[in-house]
Amino acid sequence: MTIQTTKTGSEATILLQGRLDTMTAPQLEAELRQTIPGLRALTLDFGGLDYLSSAGLRVLLLAQKHMNQQGQMKLIHVNQVIMEILDVTGFTNILTIVPNDPA
């Protein structure tokens, strides 16, 4: 998995590409630990994410818990496969997911 972080002031966007699974979840968790302190807004860009496992869901839940205390977190560019995983697991009720443009 590739992680690209862009931080401007108290806002950050993290672009994920590849698979967020048992092997790569610790990589994202470490990135979030460095990035989250002091943030008011965190955007996770799932545009290049191909797969999401339960280990990845755990990291998303931890990030959401932290951001609930200090600001907001949202997911953008979520493809249909990942959206189905989030829906079936109930994460659509926990996370803020920005709908993709229908175009």
Number of C-alpha atoms within 10 A of each C-alpha: 16 14 14 11 15 11 12 8 9 14 18 19 20 20 19 20 17 16 18 24 17 13 11 17 22 15 15 20 17 11 15 19 11 9 19 19 12 12 19 17 17 23 20 19 20 19 15 16 20 16 16 19 15 14 15 20 18 13 19 21 14 13 17 19 14 17 20 12 9 14 16 18 24 16 19 17 19 21 16 10 13 16 17 14 17 19 12 9 12 11 17 14 10 12 16 15 19 12 12 11 6 4 3
